[in-house]
Amino acid sequence: MSTQVLRVDRLVTADADVGPGWLALRDGHVLDRGAGAPPTDLSALPPEHVAGTVVPGFVDQHVHGALGVDFGTADADGARRAAAHHHRAGSTRLVASVATASAASLTRALGVLAPLVDEGVLDGVHLEGPWLSEARRGAHDPGLLRSPEPAEVESLLEAAAGTLRVVTMAPELPGAVDAVRRLVAAGVVVALGHSDCTAEQAHAAADAGATVVTHVYNGMRPLHHREPGLAGAALTDDRLAVELILDGQHVSRDAAEIARRASSGRLVLVSDAMAATGWSDGRYEIAGSQVVVADGVAMLADGSSLAGSTGTVGAGVARLLGEHGVGLQEAVRASSATSAAILGLVGAGLAPGDRADLVVLDEAGVVGRVMRQGRWL
């Protein structure tokens, strides 16, 4: 691939905010970058003008599907289509989330998704369940929930063949703290979620190596001044990154603002997007439960709980910039840099040597063009 030169109106990364500047790209990676005009040795190459603000491609570490496809039940072609939808929406790096299911179904899903990680379509797999609290199960079928037995932990690690990136579990379950230690030792990020745990139990899980809280406020006991629970631990324990679904439905603006202010530098925007994302209203199934999507809002068929989102990380970025008035560098940290650091993803910051994954935002923070590995999508 020949060298590309982009002349950009503004370039914002986690560590730089450049006015008019440039990016030189080669073989799907950033060759160099800088402010002002490209240097003399690149001047012979006609630059492509990119109008708007360029930021690193988003990282979505919690996404269940799109276009009618659920990563937990998809075949390889369907999973590729769902991933491509999120890539085009700006999430150039994805961890495919698989919800609670039987051991056989989880093994099958890992077998389908692991090759897509090896191909670079996905950046790992996230198991959201089955080791979750029945009291805070949300859309997860209670008949499929269970405690983490060592044999099942080992079996799923083997089936994932090194592609298991994140596991969400409830730390109060029998055997959970031992499972946290085993998963962390295997290089897996452990997230705490769908849990009725106390704050003390959450801190103990962090002592064991847990580093993330899955979609703060959702799937956990409400924050209380005498027993703050997992939400309280998320907002105060600096070892824990804090996922937030900023879709206008899962969390109120005030609650989102509390999370943003309390977890400065630890906030991670996620979509929690389910199969109806980019698709139509109607009936779906997730985690063994029937879901009805109406006007883009996914609810359990009995109306008792939200059942994922139909949004994207890009839509969350626009809300963060508009409704919350944050600066672009904070938005970059929440949409890419913090998650990349947690997951150990190399080359996600548009520095020289990084992947040429970028998003062009308009003045309102809305996603326009998207480049992934040096190619406009």
N, C-alpha and C positions, 0 to 999 in steps of 0.2 A: 504494500500500500504506500502511495506517495505521501509526502508531507503535506498536511493541510495547515493553513493559517487562518485563524478566526480573529477578526477585529470586533471587539465587543464594547457595548456602551458602558457596561459595568460588570465587574467580576467580584463575587463575594464568596469567600470560603470561611471555614471556621477560624482561620488565622489571618485572613487578609480581606480588605475591602478596597478594591481598586476602582477608580473611575474609568474612563476610557482606557482600554488595555487590549491585550492580545493573548492568544493561546496558539502554540504550535503543536500539532498532533502528528503522530506517525505510528502505523501498525496498531491502531486502536488504543494508543496510550498518549499521555501528555509528554511531549518532548521538552517544552519549556513554556514559560508564561511571564508576563510582565506588564508594567503600566506604559501608557503612551503608545507610540508607534512601534511596530516590530523592528528588531535590530537589522543592521545592514545585511547580514548574511541571509536573512529571510525576505529581504525587500524585493527580490526577483520573483517571488511567488505571489500571485494575485490573491489578496486576502478576501475571505468571505465576510461581509458585514453581518453581524448578528445583533439585531435591534432588541433591546430589553436588558434585563439583568440575568447574568449567567451564574448559576449555583451548581454545586455538585449534585449528581443524581441522588434521588432519595433511596433510603434503605428501609424496607418494610419487613420487620421481623415477626409479624403476626398477621397472616393473610390466608384465608381459607379457600378462596377461589374467585371466579368471575365467569361471565358469559354462560351461565347455567351449569358450570363445572365446579365440583367440589374436589379439592385435592385429595381428600380421604377416600373417595370412591372412583376417581378418574382413571382413565387409561392414559398412556403416555401422550397421545396426540391431544387429548382434552386438556391435560395439564399444561402442555405447551401453549395452547390457545389462551388459557386463563392467565398464564404468566405473561404472555405477550400483551394482553390487555393492560396489565399493571405496568409493564415496561413503558408502553406508549403513554401512560398517564403520569410518567415521571419516576416511578419506583424501579430504578434500573437494577436494583439488587433485592432479591426476595428470599425469605425463608418460608417455605410452604407449610402451613399449619394443618395438622390432622387432628380432628376432634375425637372424643371418646368413642371407642368401638371395641369389639371383641378382640382377643389376642390374634386370632387368625386374620381378621380384617386389617388390623394394624400392621401385621407382618406383610400382608399383600400390598398395602399402600406404600410401605417402605421399599418394597421390591420394585414398584413402579417408579417411585420418585428418586431413588438413589442414583440411577443412571443419568437423570436430568441434572443432578448436582454435578456429576462428573463431566457432563457436557457444558456446564456453565449456564444453563437455562435458569437454574435455581442456585441459591447459595447455602442450602441446607434444608433440613426438615425440623419442624417444631411439633412435638406431641403435646397437645393441650388435653390432657387426660390420658388414661382413665383414672389416675390417682388423685381424684378430686373429692371435695366434701359434698355429701348429699344435701346438706343444709344450704349450700351456696352454689348449687350445680348450674343455675341458669338454664340454658337450653340442653344441657347434657342429660341423657336418659339415665335415671337413677339405677335402673336395672343393669347397667353396664359399668357402673362405678365400682372401684375396688381399691384395696390398699396395695402399696408397692411390695410385692414379694420378690426376693432376690432372684429367683429363677426367671421371672418375667422380665425384670430389669436386664439381666444378661442376655435373654433371648432377643429382646428388641435392639439392644446394642449390636448384637451379631447380625441381625437382619438389616440394620441400617448401614453396615459396612463403612463406618466412619463418616457418614453423612448426617447423623443426628446432631443438630446444632443446639436446640433448646428443648427443654422439657418443663412444662408447667405442672406443679403439684401442690397439694394442700399439706403444709408441714406438720399438722396435728395428727395425721393418720398414723396408725401403727407402722413402724418400719420406715417412715418417711425420712427422718434425719440420716439414717444409714444409707438410704437410697440417694440422698443429696450427695453424700460423700463419695459414693461409688460413681455416680454420674459425673461429678466434677473431676474425679480422678481419670475418667475416660475422655475428658476434654469437652464435656457437654455443659452448656450454660443452664443453670437451674433457675427457674422463675417460680415465684410463689403466687398462687392465685386460686380462684374458686375455692376459697378457704374460709372457715369460721374460726381461725386461730386467734389467739391473743397476741398482743404486741410482743410479749415475752417469747412466745413460740416462734414468731417471725424473726426476732433478733437471734434466737438460737439457731434457726436455719441459716441465717447469714453467717453465724459463727462457723457453721459446717461448710459454707462455700456458696450458698445461694447469692445471686447478684442482681436479680430483676424482680419486679412486682408486675404481674400481668394485669393489664387494663385497670389501673387504680380506680377505686370506688365500686367498680362493677364486679360482682361475684365475691363479695366479702361483706362482713358485718359493717354497719354504718359507724362512722367515727363517733366515739362517745368520750366525754371528758374524763371518765374514770377508767374506761377500758377502750383504748383507741383502736385495738385490733390491728389487722394487717394494714389498713389505710394509714393509721397513725405511725406505724413502723416505716411505711413507705415514705412518708413525708419528713421523717426525722433521721433515718439511718443512712448515712452518707455512703454506705457500701452498696446500697440498692438503687439501681436505675428504675425509673418509674414510667411504665407505659401509660399512654393516655389516648383514648379514642375521641378525637375532636371532630365529631360529625354533627354536632348540634342536637343530638338525641340522647346519647349515652350519659353525658355529663353536662350540667348547667354551666353557664359562663362563669358564675361566681366560684363554683367548685373547681372548675378547670383553672381559674386564676389562682386559687389557693394552692393547687398542685404545682402550677408553674412557678410561683414565687418560692414555695417551700423547697422545691427540688431543683433549684437553679443548677444547671450543668449536668443534671441527671435525668432530665425529661426526654422521653422517646415517643414521638408520634407514631402510632400504628393505625392501620385501617381496620383490622378485624373483619375484613371484607368477606362476605359469604357469596354463594353461587349466583345470587341475583344481581350482583354488581355488574353494571353495564348491560344488563339483560332486562327482563320484564317482571312486573308484579305477578304474583301467583303463588302456588304451593310448592314448597321445597322440603327437603329433609336434611337435618344436620345433627350430628352426634346422637343419632337414633331417635330424634324427636321431629314431629311434624311442625313446619314453620309456614306462616302466611306472610307474604310481603305485599303491602298496600302502600301506595304513594312513596315507595322506596324505603319504607320502615319495615324491618324484619321482626316479627313477633312469633312466639310459640302459638300454635293453633288455639290453645286455651286462653291466650292473652295474658299469661302469668309472668312473662319475661321477654325482654329483648333477646334476639337470637342472632347476634352479629350485626354488622353494618353493611351498607351498600355504597360506602364512600371509598376514598383513596387517601393516601398520605398527602398528595398534592392539595386536595380540598382542605385538609387540616392545616397545611401551611398557609393557605389563603386566609383561613379563619384566625390563625395565630397572628398574622401580620395585620389583618383588618380589625377584627373584633377585640383583639388583645393588645394591639399596638406595639408589638415587639419589634426589635431591630432585625435586620436580615441575618446578621451573624448568629443571633440566638436561634432564629428559625433554622439556619443551616445545622447548628448543633443538634437541635431536636429532631430534624428530619433525616440526618445522615451521619454526622460525625460521632455522636454518642453511641448510636447503635453499632456502627462499624467498629468502634473501640471495644464494645462489649463482646461482639461476636468474633472479634479477631479477623475482620475482613481487611485485607491489605489493599491499598490503592484506591480509596474512596474519597479523596479530598481534593482532586484536581491539582496536586503538586506534580512537579516533574517526575516521571516514572509511573504515576498513577494511571488507572484506566481512564479513557476518555469518555466518561459518563457524565452528562451534564443536562441541566434543565434550564430553559429560558423562561423567565417570569415577566409578565407585563407589569404595568404600574400598580395594578390592584393585587399583585402576587399570584395571579392565575397562570397556570402552566400553559405555555405555548408550544414551542418546539422541544423535542427531546432527542438527545444523542446517546447511544449506548455502544460502547466499545468502538467509538470513532465513526459510527454510522447513524445518520439521521433516521429516526423511526417515522 
